[in-house]
Amino acid sequence: MASDGKTPVVLCWHMHQPSYYARQTGQFVFPWVYLHAIKDYSDMAAHLETHPDARAVVNFAPVLLEQLETYLVQIERWRHGAGTLGDPMLAALVSTELPVPGSPAFLELMDKSLRANKDRIINRFPAYARLADLAAFYRSRPDIQRYLSPSLLTDLLVWYHLGWMGETVRRTNARVQSLQEKGAGFTLEDRKALLDVVYEVMAGIIPRYRALAQKGQVELAVSPYSHPILPLLLDLGAAREAMPDIRLPRHPAYPGGEARADWQLAEARALFQRCFGMEPTGCWASEGALSQATLEVLSRQGFRWTASGDSVINNSLARAREQGQAPDTAGIHQSYRFGDADITVFFRDDGLSDLIGFTYADWHAKDAVGDLVHHMENIARSAVGRPPPVISVILDGENAWEYYPDNGIHFLDELYRVLSKHPYLRLTTYQELLERPVAPPVTLPRLVAGSWIYGTFSTWIGDPDKNRAWDLLCEAKGHYDRAMDNGTLGTDRKEAARRQLALCEGSDWFWWFGDYNPAQIVSDFEQLYRRHLVSLYDLIGYEPPASIFQQLSQGGGEPARGGAMRQGHEQDGDGGS
């Protein structure tokens, strides 16, 4: 047992983007992988490098790591004249022939160059804000769009990438600083220099986190390969454990779900080992989605810990207490074992985690950290006479920071500074807690299936649009199974089909379907989902059904943080967004 008397605090940052890569075209449909790489994944590494006494868990989705590698290969090949850039925004950045001013392609690139947080990114830079105002003016006056200057687009493309640049890069990279000072009239050489920065920052992501792990400062963990909801792959009916009245898809089960869950985890381990040169100890199951069957699969695949949201443990404790099988002292700040599953489970403090995600962005950094640490101190003090607590703060490592000043640099710097020096709170990792536990895990007979969002699976199933998406996937899986068994596919094509099926199994498509999400984002993701399904049908040699070409969902809501983040507990009046 750990004996320093300090209360352990685990900061777990989850890094994830779904597959934006279209196999049939070799193009990235959206730029969010490389933009979050240069802004967030680089900054999050830099903060830890700056505070060597700090500790954290960093979890990567393999599909994100794979896309980072694809970007680097494409840029390197383009540099040597051996290929094209597969991302339209990067290609436009260094293009010698941009669309004609006023043309639909010109206006589309202009609009895409403004997809950034208006308050924290665009308006922060007067030159970028002026370009945004000018673009809005021309949008409102189609009669004069033909008189647009080509430099409007070239300057917008540069400022788009400068705006998305990580704060630690912005403060240390001389080329970035020089371009910001120049402000306008960017040349092709300027744009190529900016692409070089993008490449260098992206190329450093995996090596920097690997180095932090090798020093013992960071524990690296992994999610299933394409970030699927494992409990639903295993059993669609698991959704009824927390929501007995939920409406499920027409198909009663996802065909061969257990084999697919095993494949997702085995592929994740293999890719993780290739990237980082080590085996992962833990797995943040996508969206903290767990069930008793999921725990057994994770254990079978060699993982020693996983985690979820506090509603899951509260539901599980309530069920166990009804049966007189839970200690009165058990709560969210302990580790747990469930049934015969040989894996330890930790639980997110939703209140603390959501303060970072939804509240502190508008606070002064010292006040925000002071408030957060005060809550942690209260948890530590209230544990007198109870098992020593473990405080888990778990959230996305990329989505919160665009709402903070300067990409969260002040908050994160203060957070690591205070916690790494705190007299009775200790930053640690889950791996260290397995090796030196503060208390034995609480044993319960069974985990009630759910996720970190509301303790349910309602974010991914139950809504009519989400259910239709599951039915499309189940139908495609049935054709996939027949194609894999009928001897018509060669080895390479089978492997390509396995990986393409995995992309279709990702959680993100189901996340966005539904009226409560923004219409444009819903449209983007449902089109990409259907494109992935069409690609799967192409690989297995089946004609896609007509239903795949019909719009699945329209959206139209305005959730907090644009819907990319959600709070752990459902909020009154806004559908929990």
C-alpha positions in Angstrom: 0.0 0.0 0.0 1.1 3.6 -0.7 2.2 5.2 2.6 3.0 8.9 1.9 -0.4 9.9 3.3 -1.2 12.0 0.2 -4.5 11.6 -1.6 -3.9 10.4 -5.2 -5.2 12.5 -8.1 -5.3 11.1 -11.6 -5.6 13.5 -14.5 -6.5 11.4 -17.5 -6.6 13.1 -20.9 -8.3 11.3 -23.7 -7.1 12.0 -27.3 -9.5 11.0 -30.0 -10.6 11.8 -33.5 -12.7 9.5 -35.7 -11.5 8.4 -39.2 -11.9 11.4 -41.6 -10.0 9.5 -44.3 -11.9 8.4 -47.3 -10.3 5.2 -48.7 -11.8 5.5 -52.2 -10.3 9.0 -52.8 -7.2 9.0 -50.5 -8.5 12.3 -49.1 -9.2 13.5 -45.6 -12.7 14.8 -45.6 -12.2 17.1 -42.6 -8.9 18.6 -41.2 -9.6 18.1 -37.5 -6.8 15.5 -36.9 -3.9 17.8 -38.0 -5.5 20.9 -36.5 -5.9 19.4 -33.1 -2.4 17.9 -33.4 -0.8 21.4 -33.9 -3.0 23.0 -31.3 -3.9 20.6 -28.6 -1.8 17.4 -28.7 1.4 19.4 -29.0 0.4 21.8 -26.2 -0.7 19.0 -23.8 2.8 17.4 -24.2 4.5 20.7 -23.7 2.7 21.4 -20.4 4.0 18.1 -19.0 7.5 18.7 -20.3 7.4 22.1 -18.6 6.4 20.5 -15.2 8.6 17.4 -14.8 7.2 16.7 -11.3 3.6 16.4 -12.7 2.1 13.1 -13.6 -0.8 12.2 -15.9 -2.5 9.5 -17.9 -2.8 10.1 -21.7 -5.1 7.9 -23.6 -4.9 7.6 -27.4 -7.5 6.2 -29.8 -5.5 4.1 -32.4 -7.5 5.5 -35.3 -6.1 9.0 -34.4 -2.5 7.7 -34.2 -3.0 6.0 -37.6 -4.2 9.2 -39.2 -1.3 11.2 -37.8 1.0 8.8 -39.5 -0.9 9.0 -42.8 -0.6 12.8 -42.8 3.2 12.6 -42.2 3.7 10.2 -45.0 1.6 12.3 -47.4 3.4 15.5 -46.6 6.8 13.9 -46.9 5.9 12.4 -50.3 4.6 15.7 -51.5 7.8 17.4 -50.4 9.7 15.0 -52.7 7.3 15.4 -55.6 6.0 11.9 -55.2 2.4 12.5 -54.4 -0.3 15.0 -53.5 -1.5 16.3 -50.2 -4.6 14.4 -49.2 -6.2 17.2 -47.1 -7.9 19.9 -49.1 -7.0 22.6 -46.5 -3.3 21.7 -46.5 -3.3 21.4 -50.2 -4.9 24.8 -50.6 -2.4 26.3 -48.1 0.5 25.6 -50.5 -1.3 25.6 -53.9 0.0 27.7 -56.7 -3.4 27.8 -58.3 -6.3 28.7 -56.0 -9.9 28.9 -57.2 -11.0 31.9 -59.1 -12.3 34.7 -56.9 -16.1 34.6 -56.4 -16.3 31.0 -57.7 -18.1 28.4 -55.5 -14.8 26.7 -54.8 -13.3 30.0 -53.7 -16.3 30.7 -51.4 -16.1 27.2 -50.0 -12.5 27.6 -49.0 -13.2 31.0 -47.6 -15.9 29.6 -45.4 -13.8 26.7 -44.3 -10.9 29.0 -43.3 -13.3 30.6 -40.8 -14.2 27.4 -39.0 -12.6 28.4 -35.7 -13.8 29.7 -32.4 -14.8 33.3 -33.1 -14.1 34.8 -29.7 -10.9 32.9 -28.7 -9.2 32.4 -32.1 -10.5 34.7 -34.8 -11.1 37.8 -32.8 -7.8 37.4 -30.9 -5.9 38.4 -34.0 -6.9 41.7 -35.5 -5.7 40.7 -39.0 -7.8 37.5 -38.9 -10.8 39.3 -37.5 -10.6 41.9 -40.4 -10.5 39.1 -42.9 -13.5 37.5 -41.3 -15.4 40.7 -41.5 -14.5 41.2 -45.1 -15.5 37.6 -45.9 -18.9 38.2 -44.2 -19.4 41.3 -46.3 -18.7 39.6 -49.6 -21.0 36.7 -48.5 -23.8 39.2 -48.1 -23.1 40.8 -51.5 -23.1 38.1 -54.2 -23.2 40.8 -56.9 -19.7 41.9 -56.1 -18.1 38.6 -55.4 -16.4 38.5 -58.7 -14.2 41.5 -57.6 -12.7 39.6 -54.7 -9.0 39.7 -54.4 -7.1 36.4 -54.5 -5.1 37.6 -51.5 -8.2 37.4 -49.4 -8.1 33.6 -49.7 -4.3 33.2 -49.3 -4.2 35.4 -46.2 -7.3 33.6 -44.8 -5.6 30.2 -45.3 -2.5 31.4 -43.5 -4.4 32.9 -40.6 -6.6 29.8 -40.3 -3.5 27.8 -39.6 -1.9 30.4 -37.4 -5.1 30.7 -35.4 -5.2 26.9 -34.8 -1.5 26.8 -33.8 -0.8 25.6 -30.3 0.1 28.3 -27.8 3.4 26.7 -26.9 4.3 26.6 -30.5 3.2 30.2 -31.0 5.4 31.4 -28.2 8.5 29.5 -29.2 8.6 29.1 -33.0 10.3 32.0 -34.8 8.6 31.2 -38.2 5.1 31.4 -36.6 6.0 34.7 -34.9 7.4 36.1 -38.1 4.2 35.3 -40.0 2.0 36.8 -37.3 4.1 40.0 -37.4 3.8 40.2 -41.2 0.0 40.0 -40.9 -0.9 40.1 -44.6 0.3 39.7 -48.1 1.6 36.2 -47.6 3.7 34.7 -50.3 3.9 31.1 -51.5 7.2 30.8 -49.6 5.4 32.0 -46.5 2.8 29.3 -46.9 5.3 26.6 -47.5 7.2 27.7 -44.4 3.9 27.3 -42.4 3.4 23.8 -43.8 6.9 23.0 -42.6 5.9 24.0 -39.1 2.7 21.9 -39.3 4.8 18.9 -40.4 7.4 19.4 -37.7 4.8 19.7 -34.9 2.9 16.7 -36.1 6.0 14.6 -36.4 6.9 15.3 -32.8 3.6 14.2 -31.3 4.2 10.4 -30.9 7.9 10.7 -30.0 7.2 13.3 -27.3 4.6 11.3 -25.6 6.8 8.2 -25.9 9.6 10.1 -24.2 7.3 11.3 -21.4 6.2 7.7 -20.8 9.8 6.4 -20.8 10.6 8.9 -18.1 7.7 7.6 -16.0 6.0 11.0 -16.1 3.1 9.8 -18.2 1.2 6.6 -18.4 0.0 6.0 -22.0 -3.2 4.1 -22.4 -5.3 3.1 -25.4 -8.9 2.8 -26.6 -10.4 0.2 -28.9 -9.0 0.6 -32.4 -11.8 2.7 -34.0 -13.4 3.9 -30.8 -16.6 1.7 -30.8 -19.1 1.4 -28.0 -18.0 -2.1 -26.9 -21.0 -3.0 -24.8 -23.3 -2.4 -27.7 -21.1 -4.5 -30.1 -21.4 -7.3 -27.5 -25.1 -6.8 -26.8 -27.5 -4.1 -28.0 -29.7 -5.1 -25.1 -27.1 -3.8 -22.6 -28.7 -0.4 -23.2 -31.7 -1.6 -21.2 -29.7 -2.1 -18.0 -29.8 1.6 -17.2 -32.8 2.5 -19.4 -35.3 -0.4 -19.3 -37.7 1.4 -21.6 -35.2 2.5 -24.3 -36.3 1.8 -27.9 -33.7 -0.4 -29.7 -32.9 -0.9 -33.4 -34.9 -3.4 -35.5 -32.0 -5.8 -35.5 -31.8 -7.7 -32.2 -28.0 -7.9 -32.0 -24.9 -6.8 -33.8 -23.7 -10.0 -35.7 -20.5 -11.5 -34.4 -20.1 -8.7 -31.9 -17.8 -10.5 -29.5 -15.3 -11.4 -32.2 -15.4 -7.8 -33.4 -14.7 -6.5 -29.8 -11.7 -8.9 -29.5 -10.4 -7.7 -32.9 -10.9 -4.0 -31.9 -8.8 -4.5 -28.8 -6.1 -6.7 -30.3 -5.6 -4.3 -33.1 -5.4 -1.4 -30.6 -2.7 -3.2 -28.6 -0.7 -4.0 -31.8 -0.8 -0.4 -33.1 -0.1 1.1 -29.7 3.0 -1.2 -29.3 4.2 -0.2 -32.8 3.8 3.6 -32.0 5.2 3.7 -28.5 7.3 0.5 -28.1 5.5 -0.7 -25.0 2.4 -2.6 -24.0 -0.5 -0.6 -22.6 -1.6 -1.5 -19.0 -5.0 0.3 -19.3 -7.8 0.9 -21.7 -10.2 3.8 -21.6 -13.0 1.9 -23.3 -14.5 4.4 -25.8 -16.7 6.9 -23.9 -16.2 5.0 -20.7 -18.8 2.6 -22.0 -18.7 -0.6 -19.9 -20.7 -3.7 -19.2 -20.0 -6.8 -17.3 -19.3 -8.6 -20.6 -17.0 -5.7 -21.7 -15.0 -6.1 -18.5 -14.5 -9.7 -19.2 -13.3 -9.0 -22.8 -10.9 -6.3 -21.6 -9.5 -8.7 -19.0 -9.1 -11.4 -21.6 -7.2 -9.0 -23.8 -4.7 -8.4 -21.0 -5.8 -5.0 -19.8 -5.4 -4.4 -16.0 -7.5 -1.2 -15.6 -10.3 0.7 -17.2 -12.5 3.6 -16.2 -16.0 5.1 -16.6 -18.2 7.9 -15.2 -19.5 8.2 -11.7 -23.1 7.5 -12.8 -22.1 4.0 -13.7 -20.7 3.2 -10.3 -23.7 4.9 -8.6 -26.1 2.7 -10.6 -24.0 -0.4 -9.8 -23.8 0.5 -6.1 -27.6 1.1 -6.0 -28.2 -2.4 -7.6 -25.8 -4.1 -5.2 -27.3 -2.3 -2.1 -30.7 -3.5 -3.0 -29.3 -7.0 -2.7 -27.3 -6.2 0.5 -24.0 -6.7 -1.4 -22.2 -3.3 -1.1 -20.4 -1.6 1.8 -22.0 1.6 3.1 -18.7 3.4 2.7 -18.3 2.7 -1.0 -18.4 5.7 -3.3 -17.1 7.2 -6.6 -13.5 7.7 -5.2 -12.6 4.1 -4.8 -11.3 1.4 -7.2 -13.6 -1.6 -7.9 -13.7 -5.2 -9.1 -16.9 -6.7 -10.5 -17.8 -10.4 -10.5 -15.1 -12.6 -11.9 -13.6 -10.0 -14.3 -9.9 -9.7 -13.5 -9.6 -6.0 -14.1 -9.7 -2.9 -11.8 -12.1 -0.1 -12.6 -11.8 3.6 -11.6 -14.5 6.2 -11.9 -14.5 9.8 -13.1 -15.5 12.5 -10.7 -18.0 14.0 -13.1 -18.4 17.2 -11.1 -14.7 18.1 -11.1 -14.2 17.0 -14.7 -17.1 19.0 -15.9 -15.9 22.1 -14.1 -12.9 22.0 -16.4 -14.9 21.3 -19.5 -17.8 23.7 -19.0 -17.2 26.3 -16.2 -13.6 27.4 -15.8 -13.0 28.7 -19.3 -14.2 32.2 -18.3 -12.5 32.3 -14.9 -9.1 33.7 -14.1 -6.7 30.7 -14.1 -5.6 31.1 -10.5 -9.2 31.3 -9.3 -10.2 28.3 -11.4 -7.4 26.1 -10.2 -7.9 27.4 -6.6 -11.6 26.3 -6.8 -10.8 22.9 -8.3 -8.1 22.2 -5.8 -10.3 23.3 -2.9 -12.9 20.7 -4.0 -10.2 18.1 -4.1 -9.0 19.1 -0.6 -12.5 18.7 0.7 -12.8 15.2 -0.8 -9.5 14.3 0.9 -10.6 15.7 4.3 -14.0 14.1 4.2 -12.4 10.6 3.9 -11.6 10.4 7.6 -12.9 7.1 8.8 -13.5 5.9 5.3 -11.2 4.1 2.7 -8.6 6.5 1.3 -10.0 8.2 -1.9 -8.7 8.2 -5.4 -9.7 11.4 -7.3 -10.1 10.9 -11.0 -10.5 13.8 -13.4 -11.1 12.4 -17.0 -11.9 14.4 -20.1 -11.0 15.0 -23.7 -7.5 16.3 -24.2 -8.5 18.6 -27.1 -12.0 19.9 -27.0 -12.1 22.2 -24.0 -9.1 24.4 -24.7 -10.5 26.4 -27.6 -12.9 28.0 -25.1 -10.1 29.1 -22.8 -7.9 32.1 -23.3 -4.7 31.2 -25.2 -5.7 27.6 -25.6 -5.8 27.0 -21.9 -2.1 27.6 -21.3 -2.6 29.7 -18.1 -5.1 27.2 -16.6 -3.0 24.1 -17.4 0.2 25.7 -16.2 -1.3 26.7 -12.9 -3.0 23.3 -12.5 0.2 21.3 -12.9 2.2 23.8 -10.8 -0.2 23.7 -7.9 -0.9 19.9 -7.9 2.7 18.8 -8.4 3.7 20.8 -5.2 0.6 20.2 -3.1 1.3 19.1 0.5 -1.4 16.4 0.7 -2.6 15.8 -2.9 -0.4 13.7 -5.2 -0.6 13.5 -9.0 -0.2 9.9 -10.0 -1.3 7.3 -12.7 -3.5 4.3 -12.7 -0.6 2.0 -13.3 1.1 3.3 -10.2 -2.1 2.8 -8.2 -2.2 -0.8 -9.3 1.4 -1.3 -8.2 1.0 0.7 -4.9 -2.7 0.9 -4.1 -4.0 3.1 -1.4 -6.7 0.6 -0.5 -7.9 -2.8 -1.8 -10.5 -2.5 -4.6 -14.2 -2.7 -3.5 -15.7 -5.9 -4.8 -19.3 -5.9 -6.3 -21.1 -8.7 -7.9 -21.9 -7.0 -11.2 -21.5 -3.7 -13.1 -24.6 -2.0 -14.4 -23.9 -1.2 -18.0 -23.5 2.4 -19.0 -21.1 5.2 -20.1 -19.6 8.3 -18.6 -22.5 10.3 -20.2 -25.5 10.1 -17.9 -24.6 6.5 -17.0 -26.5 5.3 -20.1 -26.0 4.6 -23.8 -28.6 7.1 -24.9 -26.0 9.2 -26.7 -25.5 6.3 -29.2 -28.7 4.3 -29.3 -32.4 4.8 -28.7 -33.1 7.8 -30.9 -34.8 6.9 -34.2 -31.9 8.3 -36.2 -29.3 6.5 -34.1 -31.3 3.2 -34.4 -31.5 3.5 -38.2 -27.7 3.9 -38.3 -27.3 0.7 -36.2 -29.7 -1.1 -38.6 -27.6 0.0 -41.5 -24.4 -1.2 -39.8 -26.0 -4.6 -38.8 -27.2 -5.1 -42.4 -23.7 -4.3 -43.7 -22.1 -6.7 -41.2 -24.4 -9.5 -42.4 -23.2 -9.0 -46.0 -19.6 -8.7 -44.7 -19.8 -12.1 -43.0 -21.1 -13.7 -46.1 -18.4 -12.2 -48.2 -15.6 -13.2 -45.8 -16.9 -16.8 -45.9 -17.7 -17.4 -49.5 -14.1 -17.5 -50.8 -14.5 -14.5 -53.2 -12.1 -12.2 -51.4 -8.3 -12.4 -51.4 -6.2 -12.0 -48.2 -5.4 -8.3 -48.8 -9.0 -7.4 -49.6 -10.2 -9.3 -46.5 -7.8 -7.3 -44.3 -8.9 -4.0 -45.9 -12.6 -5.0 -45.3 -11.9 -5.8 -41.6 -10.4 -2.3 -41.1 -13.1 -0.6 -43.1 -15.8 -2.4 -41.0 -14.0 -1.1 -37.9 -14.3 2.5 -39.1 -18.0 2.0 -39.5 -18.2 0.6 -36.0 -16.8 3.9 -34.5 -18.9 5.7 -31.9 -18.7 9.2 -33.4 -21.3 8.6 -36.1 -24.0 7.6 -33.5 -23.0 10.5 -31.2 -23.9 13.2 -33.7 -27.2 11.8 -35.0 -30.3 13.4 -33.5 -32.2 16.7 -33.5 -30.3 18.1 -30.5 -27.0 18.6 -32.4 -26.0 21.4 -34.8 -27.4 20.8 -38.4 -24.1 21.4 -40.2 -22.1 19.0 -38.0 -24.8 16.4 -38.2 -24.8 16.6 -42.0 -21.0 16.3 -42.1 -20.9 13.2 -39.9 -23.9 11.4 -41.4 -22.5 11.8 -44.9 -19.1 10.6 -43.7 -20.7 7.6 -42.0 -22.6 6.7 -45.2 -19.4 7.1 -47.2 -17.6 4.6 -44.9 -20.4 2.1 -45.4 -20.4 2.5 -49.2 -16.6 1.9 -49.1 -17.2 -1.3 -47.1 -19.7 -2.6 -49.6 -17.2 -1.8 -52.4 -14.5 -3.8 -50.7 -16.8 -6.9 -50.1 -18.2 -6.7 -53.6 -21.9 -6.1 -52.7 -24.2 -3.4 -54.1 -25.0 -0.9 -51.4 -28.7 -0.8 -50.5 -30.7 2.3 -51.5 -31.2 3.1 -47.8 -27.5 4.0 -47.5 -28.0 6.9 -49.9 -30.9 8.4 -47.8 -30.2 11.1 -45.3 -30.1 9.7 -41.8 -30.4 12.7 -39.6 -30.7 16.5 -39.9 -30.0 18.0 -36.5 -30.9 21.5 -35.6 -30.0 21.9 -31.9 -27.5 24.3 -30.2 -25.9 22.2 -27.4 -23.2 23.6 -25.2 -19.6 23.5 -26.7 -21.2 22.8 -30.1 -22.0 19.2 -29.0 -18.4 18.0 -29.1 -18.4 17.7 -25.3 -21.1 16.7 -22.9 -21.5 16.8 -19.2 -21.5 13.5 -17.2 -24.9 14.2 -15.6 -28.0 15.2 -17.6 -28.8 18.9 -17.2 -32.3 20.1 -16.8 -33.8 22.0 -19.7 -31.2 21.4 -22.4 -31.2 17.7 -23.1 -28.0 17.2 -21.2 -25.8 19.0 -23.6 
